[in-house]
Amino acid sequence: MVKHPTLLDGLKLGGQNRSEVVAPTLLRYDMGRDTVQAFFTDLRRDDWQNHLLARSDLEQRFGVPLVDQHIHRKAILVVVDAACLTPGFPRLDPAKVLASSMVIRREVAASATAPEGIEIWASDEAGSSLGWIGAPEGSSLPAAQFEPDAQLRRQRLAGSNRALTLRTRITGDADGISEMSHAMFPVPPDIAERIGRTIYFAMLPTTSGPVIPGTPPPPPFTLEDVKKRVPNVLRDVRSADPLPPTGTVIARDTARNPADPALRALRSALTWLGQEAGMFTGEPYAESLRTALAGIAISGASESNLRDWLDAANAVIIERRDTAPASIATPSSWPSISASQFAAIAAGSYTAMRARWASLAPSVTRFGPIGDRYHVRCFMRIGDHEGCPPRVLWSPLSQSYTIRPWYESGGAPPHQVELPALDDLSAIKPDVAIKVPPQIQQFMDRLNLENLIDGKAEKNLNISFGMICGFSIPIITICAFIVLQIFLQLLNILFFWLPFIKICIPFPIVTEEEE
């Protein structure tokens, strides 16, 4: 075989010269089983370039193309064309193409700590995701020779040199990192012959699959942020906000009095300690906070330190445990908090909140934050000479794009759900069964909304059986639809959203009498 200079780029659809180098082409199609067939149909048309040109006109947002996710029932096809850089630009012989793939890279805006750059979605030698990392040196150059697959890259670098093969690292190996790639596919031979092009295509992934294992993302708050949220009663410099009550007895039944600002301050402090700092979970991450509070003495209550009193108050006022006393005595006065004590409380809270964030933090996915910008770069492995490693041919970068958030409609027609008429529901039988455990059945048997509001829900410990309940999904849907209409009207007072989220169009139903 003879090695020819080769060009891999997008399709010339807008009147460009064949010699111009253009970015990979992005085409928008309806999502479905016939998406690829629709693409082939366009290519078989006499004016195929005009049809593809219309599909390449993507919606713009802030000057950047907006691509849809699969939930929007739209698909983006990435298309490239391979040609020889010889007079007439003949198509590249498909037999020379050993593989064709594409990679997706994220654009990183310049910051105070790093310049503007490109990141790749990488994995280590064991195949574990490393997430987005800086692109290896030379991998983003127009004439890059970077091989994304670490194993193939090492084979190409080492060749038949046994000494290099035995080395742990080889110069140019990029530390054994592989870049995630997606296979591209050739169009059918009859199409390629008819239009005289060697065209490869693939569907652009827009939803996240791989996640970064191990270390969770850093928390979105700092120690200074936590210091600002520490309750007033636990601060060294207190504001004019009310403090919890002192020198009194708080009964479980009166602790929820919303008119008492002192009780509200106490409930707020206990809620923050429980929900944000996790003080009452018994988990090890809260020990430093509990130790800091245990070192603060109080008087006038049965407990001698602030930690024990807060534990007791939480059981009586917030959790309202049956095993807790019916009331709790408050300290005769709230102790002054020194600067060092406040620092210990804030540090303990920060430690606990970081641990809680680590357990609840969302996974770092490939396509995460809304508004991130990406681009596609395609490549081919071309075999020019037998016995020689394939050379890697890269396309230019595609135009930058961003991914439409899942909650936007994207212009796709809505799913239609038909509700049954109310005149004859006897034909609608239960089509789903719900198994209710004894604890929930016990609760439902004693359900009283008035008692629930007052916090007086009763228990029946003698019930020890569950229940299987059959329901009809259409009937449940009717109930949910009616309740939805009520709440939409109520919340429209605040959000004024009905013109955007509710579109009702009447349609005639002809009856025999009307006929």
PAKE-434431 format. One record per residue: residue in one letter; x, z negated, y of N, C-alpha, C in turn. Coordinates in steps of 0.2 Angstrom, whole numbers, plus 5000, padded with zeros to 4 digits. Layout:
AXZYXZYXZY;...
//
This chain:
M500450004994500050005000500450005006;V500150035012500550035018500249985023;K500649945026500349895030500249925037;H499549925039499449945046499249895051;P499349895057499049845062498349845061;T497949795061497249785060496949745066;L496349765067495949735072495349705069;L495249635070494649605068494249575074;D493649605076493349575082492549585081;G492149585086491449595086491249665086;L490649675086490349745086490349765094;K490449825095490449855101489749885102;L489349845106488549855106488349875114;G488849855118488649865125488949925129;G489149975125489550035128490250025128;Q490549975125491249965125491650015122;N492250035124492650075120492850045113;R493050085109493150065102493850025102;S494250045107494950005108494849935111;E494249925114494249855117494149805112;V494449745113494349685109493849645111;V493349635107492749595110492649535105;A492349485107492249425103491749435097;P491849395092491349395087490649395089;T490149435086489549445089489049395086;L488649365090488149315088487449345089;L487049355083486349385083485849335081;R485249335084484749285083484149315079;Y484049285074483449315069483049255067;D482449275065481949225063482249195056;M482149135055482349105049481849115043;G482149135037481649145032482049175026;R481749195021482049225015482249295016;D481949325021482149395023482549405029;T482949345031483349345037483849405036;V484249395031484749445029484549515029;Q483949525025483649585024483449615031;A483249575036483049605043483749625046;F484249595045484949615048485149685045;F485049685038485249755035484749805037;T484149795038483649845041483849865048;D484049825052484349845058484949895058;L485349875053485949915052485849985050;R485249995046485050055043484750105048;R484550075054484250115059484750165062;D484450225065484850265068485150235075;D484750195078484950165084485150095083;W485450075078485650005075485949965081;Q486350005085486749965090486249935095;N485749975097485249945102484849895099;H484649895093484349835090484749775090;L485349785088485749725088485949695095;L486049745099486149725106485549675109;A484949695107484349655109484449585106;R484649585100484649515096485249475099;S485749505102486349465104486149435111;D485649445114485449415121485149345120;L485649295119485449235118485249195124;E484749145123484549105129485149065132;Q485249065139485749025142485548955144;R486048915144485848845147486548825151;F486448825157487048805161487648855160;G487348915159487848975159488148975152;V487948935147488248945140487648955135;P487749005131487249025126487048965122;L486348965121486048905117485848935110;V486148905105485948925098485448875095;D485048895090484548855087484748825081;Q484448775079484548745073484048765068;H484048755062483648775057482948755058;I482848695061482248665062481848705067;H482148745071481848785075481548855072;R481748865066481548925062481948985065;K482548975067482949035070483549025066;A483949085065484549085062485049125067;I485649105067486149145071486649175066;L486749235066487149275062487849285066;V488349275063489049295066489249355062;V489449405066489649475063490349495066;V490749515062491349545064491449615061;D491949655064492049725062492849725061;A493049755055493749755054493949835054;A494449855058494649925059495449925059;C495749985057496449995058496650015065;L497149995067497350015074497750075073;T497450125072497750195071497250245075;P497450305077497050345080496350355077;G495850345081495150355078494850285075;F495250235075495050165073494650175066;P494950195061494550205054494450135052;R493950125048493750065045494250035040;L494349975040494849945035494549945028;D495049965024494849975017494649905014;P493949905012493749835009494049815004;A494449855000494849834994495449784996;K495649795002496149755005495949685007;V495349675008495049605010495049565004;L495449515004495349464998494849415000;A494749395006494249345008494149355015;S493549335017493349335024492949265026;S493149235031492849165033492849155040;M492549105042492549085049492549015050;V492848985055492948915057492548905063;I492348845064491948825070492448775074;R492548785080492948735084492648705090;R492848645091492448615097492948615103;E492648625109493048625115493048555118;V493548535120493648465123493848475130;A493348445134493448445141494048405143;A494348415149494948385151494748315153;S495148265152495048195154495648165157;A495548095159496148065162496748055157;T496548055151497048045146497348105142;A496948155142497048215138496848285142;P497248335141497048395144496548435140;E496248485143495748525140496048555134;G495648555128495948585122495448605117;I495648615111495248635106495348585100;E494748575096494848525090494548565084;I494848545079494548575072494248525068;W493848545064493548495059493948495053;A494348445051494848445046494748395041;S495048405035495048365030495748355027;D495948295024496548275022496748315015;E497248295012497448325006497048305000;A496648245001496248224995495548254996;G495448295002494748325003494348275007;S494548225010494148175014494148205021;S493548195024493448225031493848175036;L494148205040494548175045494148185052;G493648225052493248235058493648285063;W493448275069493748325074494448295076;I494948335075495648325077495848385082;G496448365085496748415089496948475085;A496848535087497048595083497848595082;P498048615076498748615075499148675079;E499748665081500148705085500048775082;G499948825087499948895085499248915082;S498748875080498148895077497648925081;S497748915088497248945093497549005096;L498149025095498449085098498149145096;P498049195101497749265099498049295093;A498649295092498949325086499149265081;A498749225080498949165076499049185068;Q499549155065499649165058499449105054;F499049055057498848995054498449005048;E498548975042498148975036497748915036;P497048915037496748855037496748805031;D496848845025496848805018497548775017;A497648715017498248675016498648705010;Q498248705004498648724998498848804998;L498448845001498748915002499248915007;R499248875012499748875017500448855014;R500348805010500948785007501248835002;Q500848864998501048914994501448974998;R501148995003501449045007502149025010;L502148965013502748935016503348925010;A503148905005503648885000503848944996;G503348994994503549054991503749034984;S504349064981504649044975505249004975;N505248974981505848924982505648854979;R506048844974505848784970506048724974;A506548724978506748664982506248644987;L505948704991505348684995504748664992;T504648694986504048674982504048594981;L504648564979504648494978504648454984;R504748474990504748434996504048414997;T503948355000503348325002503048365008;R503448375013503248415019503648475020;I503348525022503748585024503548605031;T504048625035503948645042503448695042;G502948685047502348725048501748715043;D501848655039501348635035500748605038;A500848585044500248545048500048485044;D500548455041500448385038499848385033;G499848445029499348455024498648455026;I498448465032497748465034497448535033;S496848525031496448595030495848595035;E495748655037495248665042494648685038;M494048655039493448675036493248745038;S493048795033492948865034492248875030;H491948935032491348955029491449025027;A491249045021491349115019490949165023;M491149225024490849275026490749335021;F490249375022490049425017490049495019;P490249545015490149615017489449635017;V489349685022488649715021488649765015;P488049785013488049825007488449895008;P488749915003489249975003488850035006;D488250045005487850105008487850105015;I487750045018487750035025488450045028;A488950015025489650015028489850095028;E489650135023489850205022489450245028;R488850225028488450265033488650255040;I488850195042489050185049489750185050;G490150185045490850195045491150135048;R490950075045491250005048491349965042;T491849925042491949865038491649805041;I491049785040490749735043490649675038;Y490749615041490649545038490249505042;F489849465039489349425042489249355039;A488949305042488849245040488349205044;M487949155041487449125045487849065049;L487749055055488149005059487848935057;P488248885054487948815053487848785060;T487248745061487148715067486948645065;T486848625059486648555057487248515054;S487348455054487848415052487748395045;G488348415041488348385034488848335033;P489448355034490048305033490048255038;V490248195036490348135041491048115040;I491248075045491848045044491747975041;P492147965035492047905031492547855035;G492447785032492947735035492747705041;T493247715046493147675052492547705056;P492147665059491547685063491747705070;P491347735074491547755080491647685084;P492047685090492047625094491347605097;P491247545098490647525101490547555108;P489947565111489847595117489847535123;F490147475121490147425126490847395126;T491047355131491647325132491547245132;L492147215132492047135133491747125140;E491947165145491647155152490847165152;D490647215148489947225147489547165144;V489847135139489647075135489547015140;K490047005144490046955149489546955153;K489347015155488747025160488047005157;R488047005150487446995146487346925144;V487846885144487846815141487246775145;P486846745142486246705145486546665151;N486146645156486346605161486546535159;V486246515154486346445153487046435149;L487346485147487946485144488546515148;R488446525155488946545159489246495163;D489846505165490246455169490046455176;V489846515179489546525185488846545185;R488346505186487646515184487246545191;S486846585189486446615195485846575196;A485446595201484846555203484246565198;D484346605193483846615188483646545185;P483046535183482846465180483246455173;L483446395172483746365166483246345161;P483346345155482846315150482646245152;P482146215150481846155152482346095149;T482346035152482745985150482345915150;G482545875146482245805146481445815143;T481345855139480645865137480645875130;V480045885127479845905120479445965120;I479746015116479446085116479046085109;A478446095109478046095103478046175101;R478046185094478046255092477446295095;D476846265095476246295098476246315105;T476646275109476646295116477246325119;A477746335114478346365116478346435118;R477746475117477646545119477346545126;N477246495129476846495136477246545140;P476946605142477246655146477246635153;A476846585155476846565162477446515164;D477746495160478246445161478946475161;P479246485167479946525168480446485164;A480446425163480946385160480946405152;L480346405150480246425143480446495141;R480246535146480446605146481246615145;A481546575150482346575150482646555143;L482346505140482546475133482446535128;R481846565128481646615123482146675124;S482246695130482746745131483446735129;A483646675130484346655127484346655120;L483846625117483846625109483846695106;T483446735110483346805107483946845108;W484346835113484946875114485446845109;L485546785108485946755103485846785096;G485146785094484946805088485046885087;Q484746925091484746995090485347035092;E485647015097486247055099486947015096;A486946955097487646925095487546905087;G486946905084486946885077487146815076;M487046765080487246695079486946665073;F486246685072485946645067485846675060;T486346725059486346765053486646735047;G487146685049487546655044488146705042;E488246755045488746805043489446775046;P489946795043490646775045490846795052;Y490546855054490746885061490546835066;A490046795065489746755071490146685071;E490646675067490946605066491246585073;S491646635076492046615082491546605088;L490946635088490446615093490146545091;R490046535085489746465083490246415085;T490846425083491346375085491446355092;A491346415096491446405103490846355106;L490246365103489646335105489646265102;A489946255096490046185093490446135097;G490946165101491346125106491046105112;I490446115113490046095119489546045118;A489745985120489345925119488745925123;I488145895120487545885124487245815122;S486845795127486545725126485845725127;G485445675124484745675125484345705120;A484645735115484345775109484645745103;S484245755097484545735091485145765089;E485345825091485945855090486445845095;S487045845093487645815097488045875100;N487945935098488245995101487746055102;L487946095106487546155108487446195102;R487846205098487746255092487146225088;D487246165086486746135081486046135085;W486046125091485346125095485046195095;L485446245096485246315097484946335090;D485346315084485046325078484346295077;A484246235079483646195078483146235082;A483246245088482846275093482546345090;N483046385088482846455085482346445079;A482446395075482046385069481346365071;V481246325077480646305079480246355084;I480646385088480346425094480346495092;I480846525089480846595088480646615081;E480946585076480746605069480146565066;R479946505070479346465068479346455061;R479846425058479946415051479446355049;D479146365043478646305041479046245039;T479746255037480146195035480446165041;A480346195047480646165053480146115056;P480446065060479946015063479446055068;A478946025070478446055074478646055081;S479146015083479346015090480146005090;I480346005096481145995097481245965104;A481645915104481745885111482345925114;T482345935120482845965124483345915127;P483945945128484445895131484245865137;S484545815139484345785146484545825151;S485145855150485345905155485845955152;W485846015155486246065152487046055154;P487446055149488146045151488446095155;S488946085160489246135163489746165159;I489846235160490246275155490846295159;S491446275156492046285160492246365159;A492746385163492946455162493246475156;S493546425153493846435146493346435141;Q492846395141492246395137491846455137;F491746485143491346545144491746605141;A492446605142492846655139492746655132;A492746595129492746595121492046615119;I491546595123490846615121490746695121;A491046725127491046795128491446835122;A492046805121492446835116492146835109;G491846775107491546765101490946815100;S490546825106489946865106490146935105;Y490746955108490947025108491247035101;T491546995098491747005091491147015086;A490646975087490046975083489747045084;M489647065090489347125092489647185090;R490347185090490747235087490647245079;A490547185076490447195069489747215067;R489247195071488647225070488547295072;W488947315077488947385078489247425073;A489747405070490047435064489647445058;S489147395057488747405052488147445053;L487947455060487347495061487547555065;A488147575067488347625071488147695067;P487947745070487747805067488447835064;S488347875059488947915056489147965061;V489847975061490048025066490048095062;T489548135064489448195061489748255064;R489748315061490148365064489848395070;F489148405070488848425077488448365079;G488748325083488448265085488148265092;P488548245097488248235104487948295107;I487348285110487048345113487448375119;G487548435119487848465125488648485123;D488848465117489548485115489548555115;R490148585116490248655116490648675110;Y490548735107490848755101491048825102;H491448855098491548925097491748945090;V491649005088491749025081492449075082;R492849065076493349115076493349135068;C493349195067493349225060494049245058;F494149245052494849275049494749305043;M495249345041495249375034495949365031;R495949365025496549365021496649435018;I497149465020497249545018497849545014;G497749585008498249595004498549665005;D499149665008499449735009499949755004;H500249705001500749724996500649674990;E500649704984500649674978501249624977;G501149564975501649514974501849474980;C501549494986501649464992501049424994;P501149364997500549325000500149365005;P499549355005499149385009499249365017;R499149415021499249395028498549375031;V498549335036497949305039497849345045;L497249375046497049415052496549375056;W496649355062496149315066495749355071;S495149345072494749375077494849335084;P494649365089494649325095494149265095;L494149225100493649165100492949195102;S492449175099491749195101491649165108;Q491149185111490949145117490749075116;S490849035120490648965119489948955119;Y489648915115488948895114488848825113;T488248805114487948735113487348745109;I487248685105486648685100486048655103;R485448685102484848665105484648595101;P484448545105484348485102483748495097;W483648455092483148455087482448455090;Y482348415095481748395097481448445102;E481848495104481548555108481248605103;S480748635105480348685101480748745099;G481048775104481448835103481048895103;G480448895104479948955105479648975098;A479848935093479548955086478748935086;P478348975083477648955082477548885079;P477048845081476948775078476748785071;H476848735067476548725061475848705061;Q475348735057474648725058474448685052;V474048625054473748585049473048585050;E472648605045471948605046471648545043;L471248515047470848455046470148475042;P469948435038469248445035468748425039;A468148465039467548445043467248375041;L466948345045466648275044465948275040;D465648335040464948345037464948335029;D465448345026465448335019466148315016;L466248245016466948215014466948195006;S466348205003466348184996466748224991;A466948284993467448324989468148304990;I468248264995468948244996469148174992;K469548184987469648124983470348094985;P470548034983471148004984471748054981;D472248064984472748104981473448074982;V473448014984474047974984473947904983;A474347874979474247804977474747754980;I474647704983475047654986475047594982;K475647574979475747514975475947454980;V475447404980475547354985475847284981;P476347264983476647204980476247144982;P476247084978475847024979475946994986;Q476546994989476646964995476247005001;I476247075000475847115005475147105004;Q474947104998474247094996473947024999;Q474346974998474246905000474146905008;F474546945011474546945018473846985020;M473747045017473147075019472447045018;D472447005012471846965011471746905016;R472246885019472146835024472246855032;L472146925032472346955039471746945044;N471946915049471546895055471946915061;L471746965065472046985071472146925076;E471546895077471546835082472146785080;N472146765074472646715071473346745072;L473446815071474046845071474346835078;I473846855083474046855090474246785092;D473946735089474046665091474646635087;G474946675082475446655078475246605073;K474646605070474346565065474146595059;A474546645057474346685051474446635045;E473846635041473846585035474146625029;K474346575024474646605018474246575012;N474146615007473746595001474246604995;L474546544994475046544989474846544981;N474146544981473846554974473746624972;I473846674976473746744974474446764971;S474346794965474946814962474946884959;F474446924961474346994959474447044964;G474647104962474747154967474147204967;M474147264970473647304970473847374970;I473547424967473647494968473047524972;C473147554978472647584982472747654982;G472147694981472147764982471947784988;F472247834992472047854998472047934998;S471647965002471648035003472048055009;I472548095008472948115014472548145020;P472048195018471648225024471348175028;I471048125024470648065028471148025032;I471748005029472247975033472448015039;T472448085038472648125044472148125049;I471548125047470948125052471048055056;C471147995053471147935056471747935061;A472347955059472947965063472848005069;F472448065068472348105073471948075079;I471348035077470948005082471347955085;V471747915082472147855085472647895090;L472947945088473447985092473148005098;Q472548035098472148055104472047995109;I471847935106471747875111472447855114;F472947855110473547825113473847885118;L473847945116474047995121473747985128;Q473047975128472747965134472947905138;L473047855134473247795137473947795140;L474447825136475147825138475247885144;N474747935144474747985149474747955156;I474447895157474447855163475147845165;L475647835161476347815163476747875163;F476647925158477147975157476848045160;F476248055160475948115163476148175158;W476148165152476448215147475948265144;L475248255145474848295141474848365142;P475048385148475148465149475648495145;F476148445143476748475139476748465132;I476348415130476348395122475748415119;K475248425123474548435120474248505122;I474148555118473848615120473248625115;C472648625118472048635114471648695116;I471548745112471248805113470648815109;P470048815112469448825108469348885104;F469048885098468948955095468248945092;P467849005092467149005090467148995082;I466648965080466448955073465748985073;V465549035070464949065069464549035063;T463949015065463448985059462949035058;E462549025053462049075051461549075056;E461349025059460849025064461049065070;E461649055072461949095078461949175076;E462149185070462049255068461349285069;
//
